[in-house]
Amino acid sequence: MKLSPGSRFRISKSRTKMKRGVSISLVLINLAAVLERADENLLPSVYKEVSEAFRVGPTELGYLTFARNFVQALASPLAGVLVLRYDRPAVLAMGTVCWALSTAAVGLSQRFGAVAFWRAVNGLGLAVVIPALQSFVADSYGDGARGTGFGVLSFVGSVGGIGGGALATVMAGQEYWGLPGWRCAFLLTALLSLLIGLLIFLFVDDPRKLQVSRDGKKRSPDGFSASAWEAARDVAKVRSFQIIALQGIVGSFPWTAMVFLTMWFELIGFDNRTAAGLISLLAMGCAVGAFLGGYLGDRVSGSFSRGGRIMLAQFSVFVGVPFSWCLFRLIPQAATSRGEFAAVLLLMGLTISWPANCANNPIFAEIVPARQRTMVYAFDRAVEGGLASLAAPAVGFLAERVFGYGSGPGKAAALSKGLLLTMALPWCLCGFLYSPLYFTLERDQAAAKEQELIPLVGSSPER
């Protein structure tokens, strides 16, 4: 049965609050983040099994990650365009269905080319979902609590990443109903994603849709006030956005390269369960660190309004360099070093995961008016993700062509050298690229507040 906009509003409004003021909308939004990260971690967790199933090496595996990330980057502005015409629950539901169906298709694919194609389609779904999630959170919290809100989103998302990665790694070595375990993990994640997409469509309210205009009529502040081109142009001209996007291009390389960590641990000699446990420790550290970074960012923004968030981000980026060196050079690369790897991965995760929530995401919400927030997050994904998607093939290329990855005990050593180069060097450069924000941020924040006062023209979009 098709619901009218008014009836859908009445139904969803009656269910958007739980006891003690917890919003069902935010609960479902965070559950979507859980499934998104679980889906994201599936393939890297079973690289070894996929490599054996399709008889491909690290370079080809890297292209799978590249295909998804590159399409995601190119299609990210689509989220900003869709939000100009539809409310975000509908946009989130569309993206979730797209990523869920493509995830199921990967699990059923019998050819490597088909896997690559469906991973690219998966990127299209994520391109729509992630910016809409981020702008939803930005609109749900005030300036003094926005970092914590993003921290919560990252924390629960990381929990999903831990669960998805660990589940896929453990299932990979088994068979279920005659299917390899890694395929079953993809199908299970797809089913859960479809369920979350349906719940979001039915029960989530857009916080901006419920705002009341000066004439007393509800409307979306995006509305038809500006074309997608005008919104994109305005966002691209903001100097602080340009700086954060530039550092993000460089800073995303290490995170994309880390998709090979599970495979690297297995090549060292760890079994599937131990490798999954080590990666889970890193993910747990990142989950707690992401929340901690957002909380600390909110605290320092009150005391050091001009540069507190920036300083925290620089510290977090720079500490990734010594941790990478410890991981790939100082600790003996053998299964007997499990304790040392565990300690380094946990501490690494706790400290390298701050920038997005302590600085980048809260700052984005402050340097553009509210009606352009989805577009700024979408553009960031487009600019940052496009070039960063090259990191995974770069690791495979360096391991195979430069450091001698082949058929023998030298595989792990070659892969570790490729990982070190694509993690430590970008992190070092990324820290310095934050510095110009000290001179541009305050001016751009003031300009955004002035634009917020400009009245909006147009009526509310219909679903």
Phi, psi and omega in degrees: 000130182275130181264140173287160179305321182291316181292323178297322178298317183292320180294310184291324181298323182290347184242010185273358179235134174254184178299147178065023171077016178281127184279127175296325178302312181292325177299312181292324177298318179290328174294324175298321177296323178300311182291325179299314180289325176299315178298320182297326185269355184299302187296313178302331181288341181238025178307317183299314181291321177294321177301317181287323183293323184250002177056056179233162181254188183301324181297314179295322177297321177298326179294333176296315177293321178298316183300313180294312184294324182290315177296320178301318180294313181296324186269353184304320177302341177301326178298316178297323179292315182296322182290342174292339186239338182231157176285158189293328175303320178294319179296316179297320180296318179300313181295321181295318178298319179298313182289326181294314181295321180290327176295317177298320181295323176299316181296337181260352185293142180250352179235147182296324178298323178292321177300315180298318180297312183288333173293324176295318177297323176302321177297327177297316178296316179295327179299327179279321188285311191297310178298324179294321175300314184295317180290329176299314179294319180301323180279346184268351182230153175278175183302323184279354182231003186294323178298319178295320177300315176293327177296319177297315179301316179292322181298308182292327175296319178295323175301319176296321177297319177298311181296316180295315181294315181294317180299314181295318182295317181291319181289338188300327183272006183243175172234142180227122180053036178082002179254142174303145185301325182293328177291320179297324179297321178294317182293321179296316179296321179298318180297315179295323179296318177300320179296315180296319178301318179295316180296321178297316180298323185277326194235358181263134176254136176287122182298333179278333181295333184271359178290151183251132180282175184295334180272007175089005181256138177290143176198163175276130180293341174287307177045223176243030186293334180206152177286163178300323180295318180295319179296316179296319180296317180296318179295315184296337182278346183287121186296319180296325175297317180301319181293313181295322179295321180295313179295329180292326177301314180286315184291341179279342181304312181298321182293322178290322179297330184292354176297342180271000185296318179300313179298321181296316179296322178292325177291328177295327180136001177284145175281175184303315184293318180292318177299318178297322179296319179294315178296325178294325176297316176299316181294322177296317177298318178294323180297310179293319180296324179296317176293316179300318179298317178296318179296313179296323178299319178295321181293314183285337180293334177282324182272323181234072190300331185279318188225006184299312180297321183294316180298318178298318180297317180296317177301313183298320181290316184295326182291344177296334182293304179296326178295320177297319180296317178298317186295317189255349183236321187273319182282131178302132183276079181208159182295341179286351182264026184302317181297316179295317178298317182300314182296315182294317181296320180295311180295323178299312180298323181294335188247337184269358190257019184275321196306315185300319186266331179278336186226294194303301185294316176297322180294320178304320181290342184261345186255001173225154175295160187304325184292346181252010186293318178299321181294322182292321177290324178294316179295322177300316178297322182293310184290313185289313185289331184300308181279327180295337179295344177285348186296317182297311175298329180296319177298313179298319180296314180297318181295317185277316189267334185254316188255008169079035174295124182209220181250089180172187182292350181278001182300311183296319180295319179295318180294322180296323178293319177297320179294317181299316183293322183272003176246305187294313183296312178298321179297319179298313180293321182301320181301320180288330183290344175288337192303319181300343179298333180301336185257344186248336192297311184300320180293318181290326176297317179295320180295322179294322179295323177295317180294331180297335181279347180289124183295147180270148181243138177121173182250172182288135177288145177266148179291000000 
